[in-house]
């Protein structure tokens, strides 16, 4: 559970619904996403300045921060590949998506997607990541390596949350303007 004003994340035992402890979550922690392999919890740090804006990676077993990575400014949404090797982090105010090598915990590249990247989803079926741009109304598709845009799907401005159907054959994106 993120606690933005405290700069912490609360670890909860889901079997007993008891607080296990508080973890340093970086500056203004918000969105948290667990890796498919369960090793790390990724927490978006929504700082308004470049310093402190990015993600904090927390070891799920020890409940201790492993690394903080600066990505870009703005709110961050996070997606991970099914093999827990690549993480995609949106940087809403920077107009970029940060691609991170999970094993090395290193930034591979900041991909310019323009506009206002609001949401990201990864399809293990297609081996592609999909990013919705609320301002430009485009869904950018990032290829199997995660760092190269392979397609831009032009829709209409106002795009918001993007999710995949359970079978990962379709992406659904909400247009809040329409």
N, C-alpha and C positions, 0 to 999 in steps of 0.2 A: 504494500500500500504506500503510494507516494505521499509525502508531506512537504509540499513545495516551500512553505514559509520557514520550516525548520531545516530544510536542506537535507532531509533524511528520507529513508525508505523503511517501512516497518515490515519485518519478516513475520509471516503468519503461518502457523502449522494448519494446513487445511483439514486435517483429520480431527484435530481437537478445537480448532478455531481459537487458538491462543496465540498471543504475541510472543514471539521468540526473542525479539530484540530489535533495536533500531540500528540502521546502517547508514553511514555517510553516503548520501546519494548525489553529491555535487550541487551546483548552484541551480536552484529552482527546479528540482526533479519533478517530472510529470509522467509521461508515458513510460510504462515498463513492459518489456517483452522477453519471455523466456526462450532460450535457444531450444531447438528440437531435441538436441542430445542432453539437455538439462544442465550443462556445465555452467553457463553464465546467465545472468539476468542483465539485460541491457536497459538502461534508464536514460531517457532524454532529458537534457539540462537546457531549459528554455531561458537562458540568460539573454538580456537585451543587448549585450555587447559581445564582441568576438571572444574575449577572454572569459572562459567559463561556459561558453555555449557549445554544446556538443552532446556527448554521451559518457556516462559512467558505466563501466563494466564491473559487475559484482559476481564473485564466486558463489554459486548457489549452495554449496555444501558448507563452506566456512563462514558465509555471510559477511565477507569482507570485500571492499573495493579492490579490484585488481589493477584497473587503469582508467584514466579519464582521457578522452580524445576530443580535441577541438575539431569541429566539423564546419559549421557555418552558423549564421545568426537566424533566430526565429524558432518557432515550435518545431519539434522533431517527431516524426513517425518512423517506425523501425520495422524492417522485414528481414528475415534470415532464410538462407537456402536450407533445403531439407537435410543436407549433410553438415550443417553448421559450419561451413567454411567461409561464407561471404555474408556480410551484413550491409544493408542499404539504409541510410539515414537521410530523411528529407531535411532540408534547411530552408524553411518557409520564406524568410526575409532575404536570403542570399540567392534564391533561385537555382539552387543546386541540390544534388543528391550525392552524399558521400558514400563511397564504396570502400568497405573495410575488410581486410584479410583477418578473419577471426583467429586463426592459429597464431599469427604473429602479433595480433592486435595493433595493426598498422594501417594507416590510411593508404589505399591504393590510388584513389583519384577522386576529385570533386568533379562530377559531371554536370555541365551546364544544361539545365532543362528549361530555363527561363521562367518568367512569370512568377507563380507562387505555388511551388510543389506542396500539396496538402496531404497526400496519402500515397502509400506505397504498398504493394502486395507482390509476393513471389509465387509463381506457379512451378511446382516441381514437375508437373506434367509437360509443360512447354519449355522449362529451363529458362524462363524469362521473368524479369521484374517489370512491373507496370507502375507508372507514376502519374497521378492526376495533377494537372495544373489548373487551379481555380481561376486565375486571372486570364490566361490565354485560352482556356478551354481545350487543352490538348492532353492526350494520354501519351506519354513517352514510354516506349518499350526498350528496355535495356537487355542486350544479348547475353548469351551463356557465360561469358567471362565477367559479366556484371558491370563493365566499365564503358561499353560502347553502345550508344543509341542505335537501334536497328530499324526503328520505325516510329513515326509520329502519327497518331490518329487524331485528326482534327474534329472536334465536337463544337461545343459552344461555351463561352465564358460562364463561370458559375459552378464549375465542377467542384465536388467536395470528396467525401469518403468514397474509397474504391475498395471493393472486396471481391473475392473469388467465390464461385459456387463450390460446394463441397467436392465435386468431381474435378474441379479446376479447369473445366472446359470453357467457362465463360467468366468474364470480369463484369462486374456491375458497378456503375458509378452514379452517384446522386448529383443532380444539378440543382443546387439550392435556389437559383434564380428562376428556374422553370418548373 
